[in-house]
Amino acid sequence: MAIRREIRARGGILVGHDGSEVADRALHTAVKIAGALRAPVTVVRAWDVFTAPRPDTWRAGCVPPMEDFEASALQALNEDVAPVRASHPDVEIESQVVHGCAAEKLIGASQHVNLVVVGSRGHGGFAGLLLGSASEQVVRHAGCPVLVDRGSGDIVTTPDEHRAMEMALLSELRLDDPDGLPEDDGPSSRGAGPYVHDGPLGEH
């Protein structure tokens, strides 16, 4: 079996997850948005032999095959995602692990999705996802809007803010006009919380 080196996603929301609490919050944010937009979620963890959990086949003096590291990384990711799947059965969530650089893989896959969501900091498979380092690379070079979840507040605080965010995201992601959603009658709230950037900074 070949090691997966590219993220396979077509449409929907792509989330980088490294096993941290910050990544958990980003995933919850992505799933809430996906539920509102009726979009699928692809949650991805980048790995290498240093960041993947030690496979069960590990023995002293014998390094397991790469496929075993990949399987252990996927098992760990599925364990992290399981509670979110259980609490949001209406949202399609696919887990993937990919070998290589997290920022590079997210940027490449961003050409094929509607939104990328990352946490403001992380470790492991998304080490250094701090604004100013790897996450800045994603923000600058992604081929779609990027939402950086700063983890400083819930994405939804009131029904009006929920609806305002739905309308803003529908416009931001250039999705078809949804049936039955009323017109937005006011600006969305700003301040702490998720931040959406629309496209590569270098083009502005």
C-alpha positions, 0 to 999 in steps of 0.5 A: 500500500502506497503512503498517502502524500497528498490530501484528497478533498473536493469541495467542503471544508478542510481542517488541519488537526495535530491532536492539540486542544487548539486543533480540537477547537478549530475542528469544532468550529469547522463542523459548526460551519459545515452543519450550517452550510451542509458541507462535508469536512475533511480533517487532516493530520500531517505526520512523519516517523518522528511525530506519528505514534509508535506502531504496535509493531515497533521492536528494539533494533527494528524500525517498522515499515512506513505503512505502520506509522501511517496506520498509527497516525490515522488511528490517533486522528480517528480517536480525536475525531470520534467525539465530534462525529458522535455529537454531529451525526448530520455532518459528513466528516472524513479523516485523512493522514498525509506524510510530509509538511503540513503547510505545504499539504494544506496549501496544495489541497486548498485549490480544491476546497471552499475553506481551510480551517486551522488553529492559531498554534499547534504541535506534532503534525502541525508544529508551529501553526502560529501566525507568523510561521506555518499558518501564515504560509497557509493564509498567504498562499492558500487558493481559498479563504482561510479561517484561523480559529484563535480559540478565544471564544465560541463561534456562536453566541446568539441566533442573530450572530449565527445567522450573520456568520452563515450569510457572511460565509456563504458570500465569502465562499461564493456558494450558491444562494441557499434556499430559505435563508433570510437576507442578512439585516446587519453586519456580523459581530467582530472581535475575538474569535475566528478570522477569515482571510479571502485568498492569497495575500500576495494578490492584494 
